[in-house]
Amino acid sequence: MQVLPTDPCWPSETEWNALNTTLGGLLIATVPLGQPCHDPDFNNGTCEYLQDQWQFPSIHMNSSSSVMAPYFANRSCDPFTAESKPCKLGNYVHYAVEAESAADVECGQPLRDLSGLPTLTDVVAAIKFAKSHNIRFVIRNTGHDYLGRSTGAGALSVWTHHMKNITFKTWNDKYYQGNAVKMAAGVQGFDLLSAGHAHGQLALTGSCPTVGVAGGYSQGGGHSALSTSFGLSADNTLEWEIVTADGELITANSNEQHLTVRTHPDSFVGGATLQFNSSGTSIDNFYAAIDAFHAALPDIVNNGTMLIYHITSTSFQITPLTAYNKTAAEVQRILFPYLSILQSMNITYTSTVTQSDNYYRPLQHILGTTARWTCPATARSIIEKNVTWVGVATNVSSFGTQSQNSVLPAWRDALIHAFLFTPWSFDPTEWDQMLANQLLMTDTLIPAIEAVTPGSGAYMNEADFRQPNFQTVFFGNNYDALLKIKRKYDPDFFFYATKAVGSETWTVSNDGRMCKA
């Protein structure tokens, strides 16, 4: 059982101060971001700003404790509850260590006593302290996580957000010869895209440029607008520098907390958007147009594109289609058959086709398998429950033979990664409905998808945190081998994340306390 601040064995203030001294003042006691919205610290101007910005990534990613998925904050201290409601830490981490570079640690160096720490990393110090006091340990960069893996009640967190080193290099082993980039654990998509642009290179990042690259994104597989051309982020990973649960820095590769990945030549990029809605046509014709899109999708993707599309009960959008190393004219030809179908159905649509001379420019603008589709009726029945269907269409089948990794095998046969959203309200009176919507997702919507996709799986980074049988759904037949590795390097299962490898050895109670199952 791991301890909470209410327990008598929780570290004393003196012990926390000693850790802070060891870390050179880098220990941060959590003050929830929403505190200015509550007495006795209420500030009307600051609170209004927080309410206005709460749904955007930037306000959370620069915090050592705030999370972007409001469910996991549990209304402990958000800007929308009553001013008189006490601001509590709740499920937020208790302390965070603002980690600095681990470059001064030699690979294979063992953990030493805290008194000998000056040559060790802040990460190792945090691990030592958390293990010796039986405290939950969390690793966090931005708080951009659908499964709540970057927070935890009473936890000590290592906050990697300011570890921004990026180094371009040449790689040469029997598996890959070419350009690469080594990055620290706090690098985000926009950091890497900007640095790559300056070098005439690009690397895979999330569709949302604020996502951290070296954390759950790459470790969970990591789809990208470039995935049809270059595979998943995990397919491009060459080497990790890892701090183990014993405080040892080791290097993992095919034959370093830093991550080294392949880079690719920057090139011109074709793009497109497409929108239509249900106005001016029957609802059956609207859904028939969506069915026609799914029928056309294999040819669109197999012509070298990756696209993200959104479906609601009244609208359809492709936002955007990305085609690496293709011109606007080529993109137009790829879309022409489907656009012709829309015209024949008398569907009024708006479409744009673009071309950029590099990949970085369209990303800046975003900031300011199978031919047999069996799910049209299922998609419609789900969407009509006030659910937004977001599809990521890509083809990464060929990269499975080139990569020695544990990517979910279902990715190699998939045409669409679909994830579903129900509306979220910050109105405190709607909280019970938000909880009901989450249960609707687990108990009704996802089982409906699983029923028509037997033997498939789910992308763990954008999945249901309550997913039953996650071992198979997220990892497929890789799970047993991964669990064996987990037991070798973390035999006490010290590192925990929701629905991660080995997480079934723990239970988490309603107050956030972790106990061995």
KEBA-838100 format. One record per residue (C-alpha): x, y, z. Coordinates in steps of 0.02 Angstrom, whole numbers, plus 50000, padded with zeros to 5 digits. Example, Ala and Ser with C-alpha at 12.3 -4.5 7.8 and 13.67 -1.06 7.14 Angstrom:
2
506154977550390
506844994750357
***
This chain:
517
500005000050000
500645017249955
500455031450078
499425047350065
499695064350150
498385059650280
499415044850341
500565046350494
502005038950394
501935052850263
503645061450254
503865075950373
504125093850317
505935091850367
506145077050250
505335086250104
506455101250137
507975089950136
507465083049967
507235100749903
508985105149962
509685089949874
508815095349715
509455113149726
507735120449755
506875111249613
505485103549718
503795111549683
502355110249806
500755109349706
499635124549706
498155119949595
497975130849442
496165134649486
496535141549659
496205159949612
494385154949583
494125149849765
494145158049935
495195164250019
496265167149862
494865172449745
495385184749608
494015188949486
495135194049341
496265178949354
494775167349375
493915173949219
495535171349122
495655153349185
493855149749137
494165156648963
495765146648936
495365130449029
494995120248873
496625124848786
498265115048806
499455129448841
498785133949012
498985116049075
500595110748989
501585124449076
500945118949247
501845105949353
500195098149407
498685102849300
497905090049183
496985092749019
495685078949040
494495086449168
493805069649223
495445065749312
495485082449403
493845077049485
493315095249513
494585096349656
494995114249612
494325119849445
493785137349393
491955132849370
491425126949542
490805139049675
491995152149742
491575146149917
492035128049879
493725123849958
495175121349839
495925104149870
497355094249794
496235079249767
496955069049622
498335081649582
500125076749622
500725083149790
502485088149738
503415089149574
505275088749537
505725100749397
506925089049312
508525094749229
509615086149101
510315068949139
511815071749027
513025071049174
512565053049217
513565039049138
512595023949074
512655009649199
512965021149348
512035014049499
510955023449621
511885030249772
511315037849936
510545055049926
512055062150015
513085057749861
511845064649736
512715079749657
513275069549507
511605060649487
510045066649402
508515074549479
507525059949410
508545047349509
508365057749667
506475057749649
506435038849622
507515035949777
506405046949886
504755039749823
505345021849845
506045024450019
504435032750079
503215021649981
502465036249885
501585035149718
502725040749576
502145049749419
503095055049263
502385070449179
502795082149036
501255091648978
499735083549060
499065079648887
498365062348922
496665054348898
496975040849029
497515051749175
499265044549177
500095061249218
499295063649388
498895054149548
498345058049724
499785060549845
501075057449710
502825063949687
503025068549505
504535070749395
504085085349283
505115083749124
504365098749035
505935109349032
507075095648968
507155102748791
508825097248719
508765092748534
510295086348440
510345081248257
511555067448215
511995053748091
511525035848133
512395020248070
511995002548121
511444986948027
509614992048041
509695010247987
510935022147909
510425040247895
509915055947986
509235055548163
508815067048307
509085064548492
507875073548607
507595075448792
506015070248883
505185087348881
505235090448693
503525093948617
502965092448438
503165110848397
504935110848471
505455096448359
504585103048204
505405120048221
507135112648251
506925100448107
506365114147989
507985123548024
508955107847973
507905103547821
507285087847910
505685081847990
505215069048121
503565061648171
502525071248299
500735070848357
499335079148261
499205091348406
500915100048408
500865102548598
500985083748630
502635078148707
503595067048587
504655056148701
503325051148827
501715041548803
501595047248622
503075037048558
502955023448690
501135020548645
501465019448458
501155037348403
500185041048243
500635056248139
500095065547984
501625057247906
501215039447961
500675033047790
502385038547724
503495033847872
502525022947995
502145026148177
503285035648293
503795019248374
504325012748202
505555027248191
506315025148363
508155020448363
508685021848545
508085026248719
509075032148870
508095025349018
508175027849206
507665011449286
506735008949450
508435005149528
509075022249477
510215016149340
510375024749172
510385011949031
510305012548843
509045002348746
509175000148558
509094986748424
510804978448452
509495031948788
507575046948963
508315054048796
507535047548637
508375045748468
507265044048314
507465043948127
507245060048031
506695061647851
507015074547714
505835089147717
504815090347558
503345098847479
501685093247552
499965092647477
498455095347586
496565096147580
495025099547683
493235094547649
491605098947737
489775095347711
488265094347825
486505087647832
485625103647785
484835103547613
484755084547603
483905070247692
484715062447843
484795045847750
485705054147605
486905062447728
487375045747803
487465037747631
488785050847586
489755045847741
489605027447693
490265031947520
491745040647602
492185025047701
492065014647542
493235026747453
494445028247599
495595013447560
496035020747390
496275038147463
497475031947597
498395019447488
498825033647370
499975040447504
498885051247614
498455052047798
496885060847854
495885065148008
494015066747993
492595071448110
490795065548103
489365072348207
487505069548185
487435084648068
489165087147993
490655078847910
492405086447900
494115081047840
495285091947942
496555089247867
497185077347733
499085076947724
500045070247574
501935070447594
502915073547434
501335076247331
500725091347237
499045099647250
498605092547079
498985074947140
497895077447294
496495083747183
496615068047077
496585057047233
494995065347297
494125067047129
493195050247131
492405053847300
491995071847257
491135065547101
490065054047209
489565068747319
489045078547166
488015063947101
487125063347270
486765082047263
487785084847421
488395102747436
490175102747498
491635114447525
493375108447482
495095116247478
496695108847407
498375116247452
500225113747425
501655119347536
503495119247495
503865110847664
502995101347803
503265114547938
502205128047859
500535118647856
500845113048036
501045131248085
499375134448003
498565120748105
499225129148263
498555148848232
496694990347801
495514984947721
494384988947576
492944980347664
492064992847777
490824983647888
490294997348008
489165010347925
487625005848026
488665004948185
489435021948152
487725029648123
486975022048280
488415028848384
488405046248308
486545047848337
486885046148524
487635063748521
489375056948497
490755064348389
491675051248287
493475055948247
494345044748123
496205043848089
496465035347921
498215029147881
499125013847817
500615007947919
500544989747863
502224989347775
503184995947925
502794980648031
504084970547935
505404984047958
505234987248145
505714976848295
504504984148420
502924980148517
501674990748421
499924983448434
499864971248287
498124977148239
498894993548178
499654983848032
497954978447967
496954993948009
496305007447895
495465018048029
495855022148208
494205028848274
493985037748438
492375044148509
491905059648608
490365064348705
490085082648748
490915088948907
490155102349016
491065111649155
489395116549231
489455108849407
487615103949391
488075092949241
489405082749332
488295067549357
487885067649172
489745068349130
490015052849237
488555044449151
489305048548981
490925040149031
489975024449078
489025025548913
490715025148826
491325009848921
489724999948931
488855003848766
489815013248632
491485004348634
490694986948644
489674991448489
491294995148395
492144979548462
490694968748405
490994972948222
492904973148232
493324956248312
495164953148338
495634971348318
496164982748462
496335000748519
497675014148515
498095015448700
498465034148699
496695038248643
495735024348725
494535021248869
495415021549038
494175008249097
494524996648949
494224978449002
495524965948944
496714980248905
498164968048894
497474961148731
496584976748668
498094988348687
499564976348665
498944960848575
500104945848578
501554956848635
500924958148813
501754942748889
503464947848823
503224965648885
502714959549057
504284948749064
505344964249028
504374974049159
504744960749290
506594960949247
506874979649260
505484984449382
505144968949488
504204978949620
503104987049487
503625004049554
503215012949391
501335013249370
500195020749239
498365017549203
498165002049093
500045000949063
501044984949068
500924977349241
499614989649303
498474975149348
499594971849498
498884987649578
497154993849625
496725012249647
495345016749768
494165031549754
495305042349863
496785038449750
497655026249865
498615012649774
498664995049846
499374978949777
497994968649699
***
